[in-house]
Amino acid sequence: MAKTFKIVGEDMSDGYHTFDELYDHRCLLYVHLCLLNHALCTWRPDFEGWFVLYFHSLAGQISYHVPNKYLPLIEPIIQRKDNELWDGHTPAIVAERLQRISKAYLLDFSRESK
């Protein structure tokens, strides 16, 4: 079945979700991941209306730009670090690191359940 896209208002939709909805979901899921691992995370302001949220995972650094509307969720728990540096990761590297984290969790879970 071919995928069809359409414009909904000023946004693009795949017929199920708009890109804005999916971006909000991604941001909230990432914020949740960082809150669960808050000791490994930092944030810094970036350009107007956005901050960068860093997760220093065992697989390497992961970062996303997140809209300031979500800053109240992390500010009380995650440390602000204005001089945080990006390690040069690409979207493909982030996907690989996220997959490695998930596989490591699955391995740990398998060991615990025995």
N, C-alpha and C positions, 0 to 999 in steps of 0.2 A: 504494500500500500504506500503510495507516494505521500510524502508529508506536504501539507499546504500551510502557508503562512499568510496572515492578513494583518492589516493595520487596524488597531482598535484605539480610537482616540488618537493620541500621539505616540502610541506604543505598538510593538510588534507582538503578535500572538501566534502560537502554534495550534490554536483551536482549543487548548486546554488551559494554558497559562500565558500571561503576558511576560515579556522579558523583565519588566519592572517587578512583577510578582516573584519571578524566579530569582532575581538579584536580591530582593529582600529576604527570601527564604535562605539563600546561600549565606548572606551576611549574618542572619540570626543563628543558623547552624554553626557557623564558624565562631561567633561570639560564645555560644554555648560550649563548644569544644575548648575554647580558651579559658572560660570560667572554670571548667572542670579541671584544667591544668594550669591554673593561674600563676603558680610559682615559676612556670616556664615561659611566661608571656610578659610582654611589655607593649606599650603603645606610645605613639608620638603624633602630634598634630602634623598635618600635611598641608594641602592647599585648602582654600576656603570651603568650609562645609564638610570636610573629610579628615579622617585620621587613619594612620596605618597601624594595624594590629599585628604584632609579631608573635609567633609561636616557635620557641626554640626546642623542637622535638629531637628525639634521639636519632631520627632520620635526617635531620637538618632543619634549617630555618624555613618557615612558611609565613607568608604575609599576604594580607589583603587590605585594600582601601575599604574603609567602612564609613557610611554616612554618620555625621555627628549626631543624628537623632538617636543613635544607639550608644553614644558615649555614657549616658547615665547608667547603663547596665554594667559597664566595666570599670568606670572611674573609682568606685569605692574599693575594688578588689585587686585590679591589675595596675602595676606600677607604671607611671609615665616616665619615659626615658627619651628626652629630646635629642640625644646624640646617638640613638640607635642607628645602626648601619644595615642596609640591605646587602645580602651576600651575592646578589646577581642572579638569583634563581629565575627561571622562566616558568610559564604556566605548565609546560610539560614536566619540568623538574618537580614542581609542587604536586602534581598529580601522582608522580612516582613516589614522592615522599609520603603522601597521604596513604597510598596503597601499602607501603612498607610499614607504616604505623599500624594500619588495620591488620595486616598479616601478623605482626608481632603481638598484637592484642589477642588475636585468635589463637596463636600458639600458647600464650600465657593462660588463656581461658581453658584451653584443652588440658593443660597440665594441672590446673586447679581442680578441674571436674573429675579427675581420676582418683 
